[in-house]
Amino acid sequence: MTRHYESSQRTNSTVDQAEDSVTRLHNAVTQAMSHPTEAMLRQAENSLEHAEEAVRHAPEGSIGGQGVDLAEDMLQDEKERLARLRQMHGTD
């Protein structure tokens, strides 16, 4: 039996990838806030780089720009959280 999934729910593959990447960034920042070690901060920085790249490519696969603004807003929120964390721990 072949299953047919409703493709309209997740048609923007690059947007999905961007949102997934920002979600991983959110998790990394949250972990770094809980355990602000150098390694955790570095991991959050790496996640930020990946998320920025994914968000930069999000418009390429979006349908009419759908979802791109949300991914960009999510990324901005996480950048601000990470900046606050850096300030608190003097790694600015």
N, C-alpha and C positions, 0 to 999 in steps of 0.2 A: 504494500500500500504506500503510495507516494503522498507526502504531505505538502500542501501548498500554504506557505505562510503569507500573511497579508504584508505585502512589501511597502505599502504606503506608510506604515508606522516607522520604518527605519530605512528610508531611501537615501538619506544624505550621508553616505559612508564617511566622507572626510569630516563632516560635522560630528558624527558619532565618535569617530576616533579622537577628535579634539575634546569633546566632552568627557570621554573616557580618560584621556590624558590629564585633563584638569582635575578629574575626580581622584586620580592617583596622586596628583600634586597635593590636593586637599588632604589626603590621608598622610602623605609624607610630612606636610607642615604640621598636622595635628600630632603626629608621632614626635616630631622635633620639639613641639611645645611641651609635650609630656616628659620627654627625655632629651633635653637640649645639649646633647654631646656633639662634639665636632663631627663625628661620623653621621649623625642624624641630620645635622645642618647641611652637610655636604650632599646627603641623599636628597634632601628637599631642594637644594640648588640644582641638582641633576634633573630632578622631576620638573622643575621650573623650565629648564632649557627645552626639555622634550615637549612640555605643554605649549610653550611659546611657538615652537616649530609646528606643532599640530594645528594650533589655532591660526597660524599664518597660512596654512594650506587649506583650512576649512572651506573658504569660499569656492575653491576649485570644484568640489563635488556637491555643493549645495544646490538646492532647487530654488531659484529666486532669492538666494541669500538667507533662506529659512534656517534658523537656528544659529547662524553665525554670531549675531549680536549677543545671544545668551552665552555662547562659549567665550566670547571676548569679555563679557561682564564677569563671568565666573573666574576667568584667568586674572582679571584686575583685582578681584576680591582676594584671591590667594596671594598675589604679589604683595598686596598691602599687609596681609597677615604675616608673610615671611619677612617683610621689611620691619615690622614691629618686633618680631622675634629677634632679628639681627640686632636691633637697637637695644633690646633688653639684655642681650648677651655680649654686647660690645664687639660684634663681628662685622660691623658696618664698614 
